[in-house]
């Protein structure tokens, strides 16, 4: 298991366990049940924001034993704003805009050259939910969707080596969310993000932690 997977899963587990221990007697989310139709479908929109941590797995540089991570940062910090709708006890959909801050790598291979990289773009996911009977306010989550992301890299003093690339790829993930009230939940997710960017990247892992407000 990659370290970032383990870290995110442990963090989500600790967070939900602490919240449950602090409020065992709080009622389960009742707004979902009260709005369900006869066949179980309903429409409950929500908005939210996450802190995102991207861990990039770079491809090997042809003819060498090194990867492109020697030229650019492997870790990016950012966030996303998202809107979604729960349409069933077990199903929802979500669209988001994600953006990271620039992350730099200085004095690459002792050359005096610096680089910076950032990522931004849009995502759309189907969200599968699995309520936990023993802990009514806790739900496991599975996600599957697509992203349209742009990676921008700049090398100081080398204009020809700077630029950006946009691509559409799939992504899948898992996590959990805990209902603090009938309208507010906290969630943690880890997603595998497909990526290539002209053969420079193998893939990426996106870990997120945030809040959602359901109307």
VENGI-V565684 format. One record per residue. N is the residue number from 1. RES is the residue in one small letter. PHI is phi in whole degrees, 0 to 359 (NA if undefined). PSI is psi in whole degrees, 0 to 359 (none if undefined). D_FIRST is the distance of its C-alpha to the first C-alpha in Angstrom with 2 decimals. Layout:
# VENGI-V565684
N,RES,PHI,PSI,D_FIRST + N,RES,PHI,PSI,D_FIRST
This chain:
# VENGI-V565684
1,x,NA,131,0.00 + 2,x,291,146,3.80 + 3,x,306,321,6.44 + 4,x,293,326,8.41 + 5,x,298,310,6.59 + 6,x,298,317,6.71 + 7,x,299,313,10.12 + 8,x,293,319,11.51 + 9,x,294,318,10.89 + 10,x,296,318,12.36 + 11,x,298,316,15.10 + 12,x,296,321,16.06 + 13,x,295,315,16.31 + 14,x,296,319,18.46 + 15,x,297,311,20.54 + 16,x,290,325,21.44 + 17,x,293,319,22.12 + 18,x,295,318,24.39 + 19,x,295,320,26.23 + 20,x,295,317,26.85 + 21,x,295,328,28.15 + 22,x,283,341,30.42 + 23,x,210,58,32.01 + 24,x,298,327,31.89 + 25,x,274,356,35.30 + 26,x,292,146,34.73 + 27,x,289,157,35.36 + 28,x,290,169,32.85 + 29,x,295,115,32.96 + 30,x,263,343,36.38 + 31,x,292,331,36.89 + 32,x,293,310,34.78 + 33,x,295,323,36.80 + 34,x,287,343,40.08 + 35,x,251,1,39.76 + 36,x,290,141,38.53 + 37,x,278,180,40.98 + 38,x,300,328,42.17 + 39,x,265,11,39.48 + 40,x,92,356,36.71 + 41,x,266,148,36.51 + 42,x,204,182,37.22 + 43,x,222,110,36.64 + 44,x,233,99,35.14 + 45,x,287,156,34.37 + 46,x,210,161,32.20 + 47,x,230,157,31.38 + 48,x,193,176,28.63 + 49,x,214,144,26.89 + 50,x,232,151,23.37 + 51,x,273,133,22.05 + 52,x,239,138,19.51 + 53,x,238,118,17.12 + 54,x,257,127,16.38 + 55,x,247,114,14.00 + 56,x,264,132,15.53 + 57,x,257,108,14.36 + 58,x,275,155,17.77 + 59,x,282,159,19.39 + 60,x,287,137,20.99 + 61,x,290,125,24.62 + 62,x,307,134,26.87 + 63,x,81,5,28.56 + 64,x,227,173,26.33 + 65,x,259,4,23.19 + 66,x,260,160,22.26 + 67,x,252,174,20.68 + 68,x,292,352,22.38 + 69,x,293,346,20.38 + 70,x,286,345,23.14 + 71,x,254,340,25.56 + 72,x,215,157,23.97 + 73,x,297,145,21.70 + 74,x,263,350,17.98 + 75,x,234,133,17.84 + 76,x,230,138,20.19 + 77,x,253,137,21.39 + 78,x,196,204,23.33 + 79,x,198,170,24.19 + 80,x,218,151,25.40 + 81,x,247,136,28.33 + 82,x,221,155,28.23 + 83,x,232,145,30.66 + 84,x,204,181,30.05 + 85,x,212,132,31.68 + 86,x,273,124,30.78 + 87,x,245,355,32.88 + 88,x,197,161,31.93 + 89,x,307,327,30.30 + 90,x,249,3,27.32 + 91,x,215,144,27.60 + 92,x,203,175,28.02 + 93,x,223,149,27.94 + 94,x,212,138,27.18 + 95,x,239,143,28.14 + 96,x,213,160,27.21 + 97,x,244,125,28.00 + 98,x,245,140,25.32 + 99,x,210,141,26.24 + 100,x,248,161,24.77 + 101,x,283,159,26.78 + 102,x,291,138,27.36 + 103,x,241,131,25.11 + 104,x,251,157,26.92 + 105,x,230,122,26.51 + 106,x,257,150,29.68 + 107,x,50,58,31.59 + 108,x,299,122,29.39 + 109,x,50,33,29.66 + 110,x,71,16,32.73 + 111,x,273,347,34.61 + 112,x,85,356,35.46 + 113,x,274,139,33.92 + 114,x,245,153,31.75 + 115,x,225,157,29.54 + 116,x,219,149,28.28 + 117,x,220,144,26.11 + 118,x,215,159,25.87 + 119,x,227,141,24.78 + 120,x,210,160,26.69 + 121,x,156,189,27.40 + 122,x,245,151,27.50 + 123,x,223,156,25.17 + 124,x,219,129,26.00 + 125,x,225,144,23.84 + 126,x,272,135,24.60 + 127,x,245,120,23.26 + 128,x,259,134,22.84 + 129,x,242,143,23.38 + 130,x,228,97,23.13 + 131,x,298,145,25.31 + 132,x,258,115,24.65 + 133,x,300,321,28.01 + 134,x,288,340,27.58 + 135,x,226,84,26.77 + 136,x,302,338,28.93 + 137,x,268,358,27.91 + 138,x,254,135,24.17 + 139,x,227,137,22.76 + 140,x,276,152,19.38 + 141,x,229,139,19.08 + 142,x,236,140,17.92 + 143,x,231,151,19.00 + 144,x,210,131,20.06 + 145,x,190,197,22.30 + 146,x,229,158,23.51 + 147,x,225,150,23.92 + 148,x,237,99,26.69 + 149,x,243,147,25.59 + 150,x,244,126,27.52 + 151,x,256,127,26.16 + 152,x,243,125,28.93 + 153,x,234,139,28.95 + 154,x,231,133,31.91 + 155,x,249,122,32.95 + 156,x,298,127,35.73 + 157,x,81,1,38.95 + 158,x,231,82,37.71 + 159,x,300,323,38.65 + 160,x,293,339,38.10 + 161,x,265,5,34.43 + 162,x,253,156,33.78 + 163,x,162,191,33.25 + 164,x,217,161,31.05 + 165,x,217,133,29.48 + 166,x,245,138,28.94 + 167,x,211,157,27.01 + 168,x,250,126,26.10 + 169,x,219,165,22.69 + 170,x,272,164,20.74 + 171,x,205,150,17.84 + 172,x,222,156,16.01 + 173,x,197,182,14.30 + 174,x,204,161,14.20 + 175,x,175,208,15.23 + 176,x,205,157,18.30 + 177,x,222,151,21.77 + 178,x,233,128,24.40 + 179,x,278,112,28.13 + 180,x,282,324,29.98 + 181,x,220,184,33.23 + 182,x,295,340,34.42 + 183,x,246,341,33.89 + 184,x,242,130,31.10 + 185,x,227,157,27.39 + 186,x,246,140,24.40 + 187,x,218,156,21.04 + 188,x,229,137,17.49 + 189,x,223,150,15.53 + 190,x,233,126,12.47 + 191,x,236,140,13.51 + 192,x,273,123,12.64 + 193,x,249,118,15.89 + 194,x,294,143,17.63 + 195,x,199,153,19.58 + 196,x,217,306,21.83 + 197,x,47,62,24.72 + 198,x,61,35,26.89 + 199,x,83,7,24.25 + 200,x,275,328,23.08 + 201,x,242,141,19.67 + 202,x,274,312,16.99 + 203,x,186,184,15.28 + 204,x,210,157,14.22 + 205,x,243,128,12.12 + 206,x,246,117,14.64 + 207,x,252,135,14.19 + 208,x,223,151,17.52 + 209,x,217,126,19.55 + 210,x,195,190,23.19 + 211,x,237,149,26.29 + 212,x,231,141,28.20 + 213,x,244,119,31.89 + 214,x,262,131,33.12 + 215,x,276,none,36.83
